[in-house]
């Protein structure tokens, strides 16, 4: 059994107590993490605050150089980190699994490193010179979820470091091991205190809530549920923290009548079932025109039927288990309810342990729980429609607004439909294909602010205008 340590001020830190992290495929311990408290959090924040003075004063070129070295070090340890992710999160090593996650993490780190926010000249004439400068905010608190423990940590940490901020990151208690090791690796390059990590089982002291309320944390970046995001927002008001919140999604896809069922089946499947459906911007509701509804369902079922599901450490597995019991139980409840309302085309019954087969259910409509609630698991409801205006209305009939997609053989028609969808990102003939050079964020209850690209980098800065 491996006991992982936290890193604070460049030093490995252990606690009097630790907690077990469970492998969802085997239900055995994957490792143990420090069970930290408010004193540990204060220690980490103070270390980050002390380090901020020197780190924020570095030149843009220097920050870029160090971030490039950090990226290289992460890439060197990609396979090690991928295996830790699989052990604690459950996703397979292969397919769109932990090796793919590490590839994404390295790509995002590298792209973010190459970005910059130069001084913007607003005016330079006889009346004076006006410059817009971007200044680092201070100590950034990062709270990450369990579905992509390394990649989302990179999404939070790298833009913060690149803009001269220091960081305290708190991973989910369900998947802290890969983040603990990631931060240890990054500290081989970074100065002490620039990047710190704290972990707890959240059964007693709630580290996340304490971070949101901490007076010496200047910004919180949080990825997780809407309910928790609302609590973070409330707590952050105490010292006017800056916020980036990427919250839940219940993404809709609309298949137009001119789409080719055979051509889109693979894209539909991975749009919905990437990471076993445990993805904020996964396809979670599929609206299909009545003229091709049955053909789309048949093509989806045929593709999904050939996807191997098993222990992620098995090189043959393409999908793994649901990550935790609470999510498994929610998924089981929603699928059981949907089974009584619609027609189960594939799957529908829980497997052994936390395994749940890919499930496709037709004959549902808005108002059914599997359609209205974010299932965050391997189950896709398919809804038949006859009028495109009705399909758009149903797609927009949600408090969420993270992503959406339109599937069609006519790109111009698809773009017209896409423009009417109420969500932050819309993909044509694919779903969830985020990339580091395009801003990503939600509307309505799906979040506040954006990540990625220059717009995401700017979220880690305050504006200072100098008049001369």
BAKOLLUM-107475 format. One line per 10 residues: number of its first residue (from 1); for each residue y, z, x of C-alpha. Coordinates in steps of 0.25 Angstrom, whole numbers, padded with zeros to 4 digits. Example, Ala and Ser with C-alpha at 12.3 -4.5 7.8 and 13.67 -1.06 7.14 Angstrom:
2
1	-0018 0031 0049 | -0004 0029 0055
REM end
This chain:
468
1	0000 0000 0000 | 0014 -0004 0006 | 0025 0006 0004 | 0039 -0002 0005 | 0052 0004 0010 | 0066 0002 0005 | 0077 -0003 0015 | 0090 0005 0014 | 0101 0003 0025 | 0091 -0005 0033
11	0081 0006 0034 | 0067 0007 0027 | 0068 0018 0017 | 0056 0026 0009 | 0056 0036 -0002 | 0048 0048 -0005 | 0042 0041 -0016 | 0038 0026 -0019 | 0032 0019 -0030 | 0021 0009 -0032
21	0024 -0006 -0034 | 0012 -0012 -0042 | 0006 -0026 -0040 | 0006 -0032 -0055 | -0006 -0041 -0051 | -0015 -0029 -0047 | -0008 -0017 -0052 | -0010 -0011 -0038 | 0002 -0006 -0029 | 0009 -0017 -0022
31	0017 -0007 -0014 | 0026 0005 -0015 | 0041 0006 -0015 | 0051 0017 -0012 | 0055 0025 -0025 | 0070 0027 -0022 | 0081 0035 -0029 | 0096 0036 -0030 | 0097 0041 -0016 | 0090 0029 -0010
41	0099 0020 -0018 | 0112 0027 -0013 | 0107 0026 0001 | 0104 0011 -0001 | 0118 0008 -0008 | 0125 0016 0003 | 0118 0008 0014 | 0122 -0005 0007 | 0137 0000 0005 | 0138 0004 0020
51	0132 -0010 0024 | 0141 -0017 0015 | 0153 -0015 0024 | 0147 -0022 0036 | 0139 -0032 0028 | 0151 -0037 0019 | 0160 -0039 0031 | 0150 -0049 0038 | 0154 -0064 0038 | 0149 -0074 0028
61	0142 -0081 0039 | 0135 -0068 0044 | 0130 -0064 0030 | 0124 -0078 0029 | 0117 -0077 0042 | 0111 -0063 0039 | 0107 -0068 0025 | 0100 -0080 0031 | 0092 -0071 0041 | 0088 -0062 0029
71	0083 -0075 0022 | 0075 -0079 0034 | 0069 -0065 0035 | 0065 -0065 0020 | 0058 -0079 0022 | 0050 -0074 0033 | 0045 -0063 0024 | 0043 -0072 0012 | 0028 -0071 0011 | 0027 -0056 0013
81	0038 -0054 0002 | 0030 -0064 -0007 | 0018 -0055 -0006 | 0025 -0042 -0009 | 0031 -0049 -0021 | 0018 -0054 -0026 | 0012 -0040 -0025 | 0023 -0033 -0032 | 0028 -0043 -0042 | 0015 -0050 -0045
91	0019 -0065 -0044 | 0010 -0074 -0036 | 0012 -0078 -0021 | 0011 -0092 -0025 | 0017 -0101 -0036 | 0031 -0096 -0041 | 0027 -0083 -0035 | 0031 -0074 -0024 | 0031 -0084 -0013 | 0040 -0093 -0022
101	0049 -0080 -0024 | 0051 -0078 -0009 | 0054 -0093 -0007 | 0065 -0091 -0018 | 0070 -0078 -0011 | 0071 -0085 0002 | 0078 -0097 -0004 | 0088 -0089 -0012 | 0091 -0080 0000 | 0093 -0093 0009
111	0102 -0100 -0001 | 0110 -0087 -0004 | 0112 -0086 0011 | 0119 -0099 0012 | 0129 -0097 0001 | 0143 -0092 0004 | 0156 -0088 -0004 | 0167 -0093 0005 | 0182 -0089 0002 | 0187 -0098 -0009
121	0201 -0103 -0008 | 0208 -0102 -0021 | 0222 -0106 -0017 | 0229 -0110 -0004 | 0243 -0115 -0006 | 0258 -0111 -0004 | 0256 -0099 -0014 | 0245 -0093 -0006 | 0230 -0093 -0003 | 0220 -0087 -0012
131	0206 -0084 -0007 | 0193 -0080 -0015 | 0184 -0071 -0007 | 0170 -0066 -0011 | 0168 -0052 -0006 | 0154 -0044 -0006 | 0153 -0034 -0017 | 0146 -0022 -0010 | 0133 -0016 -0012 | 0124 -0025 -0022
141	0113 -0018 -0029 | 0101 -0028 -0032 | 0091 -0024 -0043 | 0080 -0034 -0044 | 0068 -0036 -0053 | 0053 -0038 -0052 | 0051 -0052 -0055 | 0056 -0058 -0042 | 0058 -0046 -0032 | 0062 -0054 -0020
151	0069 -0066 -0025 | 0078 -0059 -0034 | 0081 -0048 -0023 | 0085 -0060 -0014 | 0094 -0065 -0026 | 0101 -0052 -0026 | 0102 -0048 -0011 | 0105 -0061 -0004 | 0118 -0065 -0011 | 0122 -0050 -0010
161	0120 -0050 0005 | 0126 -0064 0007 | 0139 -0060 0001 | 0140 -0047 0010 | 0135 -0037 0000 | 0124 -0026 0003 | 0113 -0024 -0006 | 0104 -0013 -0013 | 0092 -0019 -0020 | 0083 -0013 -0030
171	0070 -0020 -0033 | 0062 -0018 -0046 | 0052 -0007 -0045 | 0041 -0016 -0049 | 0043 -0026 -0036 | 0051 -0018 -0025 | 0042 -0021 -0014 | 0046 -0035 -0010 | 0061 -0031 -0011 | 0059 -0019 -0002
181	0052 -0028 0008 | 0063 -0039 0006 | 0074 -0029 0009 | 0067 -0024 0021 | 0065 -0038 0027 | 0080 -0042 0024 | 0084 -0029 0031 | 0078 -0034 0044 | 0091 -0044 0044 | 0101 -0036 0036
191	0110 -0025 0041 | 0106 -0011 0036 | 0111 -0008 0022 | 0114 -0022 0018 | 0101 -0023 0009 | 0094 -0011 0004 | 0083 -0009 -0006 | 0080 0003 -0016 | 0067 0004 -0025 | 0062 0013 -0035
201	0052 0013 -0047 | 0063 0016 -0057 | 0055 0026 -0064 | 0064 0037 -0060 | 0077 0034 -0053 | 0082 0020 -0058 | 0087 0013 -0045 | 0092 0001 -0053 | 0101 0009 -0062 | 0106 0017 -0051
211	0110 0004 -0043 | 0117 -0001 -0055 | 0126 0012 -0056 | 0127 0014 -0041 | 0142 0015 -0038 | 0140 0009 -0024 | 0133 -0003 -0028 | 0143 -0014 -0031 | 0135 -0025 -0038 | 0121 -0025 -0045
221	0113 -0038 -0045 | 0102 -0036 -0055 | 0090 -0045 -0060 | 0082 -0039 -0072 | 0082 -0037 -0087 | 0094 -0037 -0096 | 0093 -0023 -0100 | 0093 -0018 -0086 | 0104 -0027 -0082 | 0113 -0021 -0094
231	0110 -0007 -0088 | 0114 -0012 -0074 | 0127 -0018 -0080 | 0130 -0005 -0087 | 0128 0003 -0074 | 0136 -0007 -0065 | 0148 -0004 -0073 | 0150 0009 -0066 | 0156 0003 -0054 | 0158 -0011 -0059
241	0147 -0017 -0051 | 0146 -0032 -0050 | 0133 -0037 -0057 | 0124 -0048 -0056 | 0113 -0047 -0067 | 0102 -0057 -0069 | 0095 -0052 -0081 | 0084 -0057 -0091 | 0082 -0071 -0096 | 0074 -0076 -0108
251	0076 -0091 -0103 | 0073 -0102 -0113 | 0068 -0116 -0110 | 0070 -0128 -0120 | 0061 -0140 -0119 | 0067 -0152 -0125 | 0059 -0162 -0133 | 0060 -0173 -0122 | 0053 -0164 -0111 | 0040 -0167 -0106
261	0030 -0156 -0108 | 0021 -0159 -0096 | 0033 -0161 -0087 | 0039 -0147 -0090 | 0027 -0138 -0092 | 0027 -0134 -0077 | 0042 -0131 -0077 | 0041 -0123 -0090 | 0029 -0115 -0085 | 0036 -0111 -0072
271	0049 -0109 -0079 | 0043 -0099 -0088 | 0032 -0093 -0080 | 0038 -0092 -0066 | 0035 -0078 -0060 | 0026 -0076 -0072 | 0038 -0077 -0082 | 0045 -0065 -0075 | 0057 -0072 -0071 | 0071 -0070 -0078
281	0074 -0085 -0079 | 0060 -0089 -0083 | 0058 -0098 -0095 | 0055 -0088 -0106 | 0057 -0096 -0119 | 0053 -0111 -0121 | 0059 -0119 -0132 | 0051 -0132 -0134 | 0055 -0144 -0143 | 0044 -0145 -0155
291	0041 -0159 -0151 | 0035 -0155 -0137 | 0032 -0140 -0140 | 0017 -0141 -0140 | 0017 -0151 -0128 | 0025 -0141 -0120 | 0017 -0129 -0123 | 0004 -0137 -0120 | 0010 -0141 -0106 | 0014 -0127 -0103
301	0001 -0121 -0107 | -0006 -0131 -0098 | 0002 -0128 -0086 | 0002 -0113 -0088 | -0013 -0113 -0090 | -0015 -0117 -0075 | -0006 -0106 -0069 | -0015 -0095 -0061 | -0011 -0081 -0064 | -0016 -0070 -0055
311	-0013 -0060 -0044 | -0001 -0065 -0036 | -0007 -0062 -0023 | -0018 -0073 -0026 | -0013 -0086 -0020 | -0018 -0094 -0033 | -0009 -0086 -0043 | 0003 -0093 -0049 | 0007 -0082 -0059 | 0005 -0067 -0057
321	0005 -0055 -0066 | 0017 -0049 -0074 | 0024 -0040 -0065 | 0024 -0027 -0072 | 0018 -0020 -0084 | 0031 -0019 -0092 | 0033 -0033 -0091 | 0019 -0037 -0094 | 0019 -0028 -0107 | 0032 -0034 -0112
331	0026 -0048 -0110 | 0013 -0044 -0117 | 0021 -0039 -0129 | 0029 -0052 -0130 | 0017 -0061 -0128 | 0009 -0053 -0138 | 0020 -0054 -0149 | 0022 -0069 -0146 | 0007 -0072 -0147 | 0008 -0067 -0162
341	0020 -0076 -0165 | 0017 -0089 -0157 | 0005 -0096 -0151 | 0000 -0092 -0138 | -0002 -0105 -0130 | -0006 -0098 -0116 | -0009 -0084 -0112 | -0004 -0073 -0121 | -0013 -0062 -0117 | -0010 -0052 -0106
351	-0019 -0053 -0094 | -0025 -0042 -0085 | -0015 -0032 -0079 | -0001 -0038 -0078 | -0006 -0053 -0079 | -0001 -0061 -0091 | -0005 -0076 -0092 | 0006 -0086 -0094 | 0008 -0086 -0109 | 0014 -0097 -0118
361	0017 -0095 -0133 | 0022 -0105 -0143 | 0027 -0103 -0157 | 0037 -0093 -0154 | 0052 -0093 -0157 | 0065 -0085 -0155 | 0064 -0071 -0160 | 0050 -0069 -0155 | 0049 -0059 -0143 | 0043 -0068 -0133
371	0055 -0077 -0135 | 0066 -0067 -0136 | 0062 -0058 -0125 | 0061 -0061 -0111 | 0046 -0060 -0108 | 0047 -0060 -0093 | 0033 -0064 -0091 | 0023 -0076 -0092 | 0025 -0079 -0107 | 0032 -0091 -0113
381	0036 -0093 -0127 | 0038 -0107 -0132 | 0047 -0110 -0144 | 0047 -0123 -0152 | 0060 -0129 -0156 | 0065 -0142 -0164 | 0080 -0142 -0162 | 0086 -0141 -0148 | 0098 -0133 -0154 | 0088 -0123 -0159
391	0081 -0122 -0145 | 0094 -0119 -0138 | 0098 -0109 -0149 | 0084 -0102 -0147 | 0086 -0103 -0132 | 0099 -0096 -0132 | 0095 -0086 -0142 | 0093 -0075 -0132 | 0102 -0064 -0125 | 0097 -0070 -0112
401	0103 -0082 -0104 | 0097 -0083 -0091 | 0090 -0097 -0090 | 0085 -0108 -0098 | 0079 -0122 -0097 | 0079 -0135 -0104 | 0067 -0145 -0103 | 0069 -0160 -0105 | 0067 -0174 -0100 | 0082 -0176 -0102
411	0090 -0168 -0092 | 0104 -0171 -0099 | 0099 -0166 -0112 | 0092 -0154 -0106 | 0106 -0150 -0099 | 0113 -0151 -0113 | 0103 -0141 -0118 | 0104 -0133 -0106 | 0119 -0131 -0108 | 0117 -0125 -0121
421	0108 -0114 -0116 | 0114 -0100 -0114 | 0108 -0096 -0100 | 0113 -0096 -0086 | 0103 -0107 -0081 | 0097 -0118 -0087 | 0086 -0127 -0081 | 0082 -0141 -0085 | 0067 -0144 -0084 | 0064 -0131 -0077
431	0067 -0116 -0079 | 0071 -0104 -0070 | 0074 -0113 -0058 | 0084 -0105 -0051 | 0090 -0108 -0038 | 0099 -0102 -0027 | 0110 -0112 -0028 | 0112 -0110 -0044 | 0118 -0098 -0050 | 0109 -0090 -0059
441	0112 -0080 -0070 | 0111 -0078 -0085 | 0120 -0077 -0097 | 0120 -0068 -0109 | 0111 -0056 -0106 | 0104 -0063 -0094 | 0114 -0058 -0083 | 0127 -0057 -0077 | 0131 -0065 -0065 | 0123 -0076 -0057
451	0114 -0077 -0045 | 0112 -0088 -0034 | 0122 -0098 -0028 | 0136 -0095 -0025 | 0139 -0090 -0039 | 0128 -0079 -0037 | 0133 -0076 -0023 | 0147 -0073 -0028 | 0141 -0063 -0037 | 0140 -0054 -0025
461	0154 -0055 -0022 | 0168 -0050 -0027 | 0180 -0059 -0027 | 0192 -0056 -0018 | 0204 -0065 -0019 | 0214 -0065 -0007 | 0228 -0070 -0009 | 0236 -0074 0003
REM end
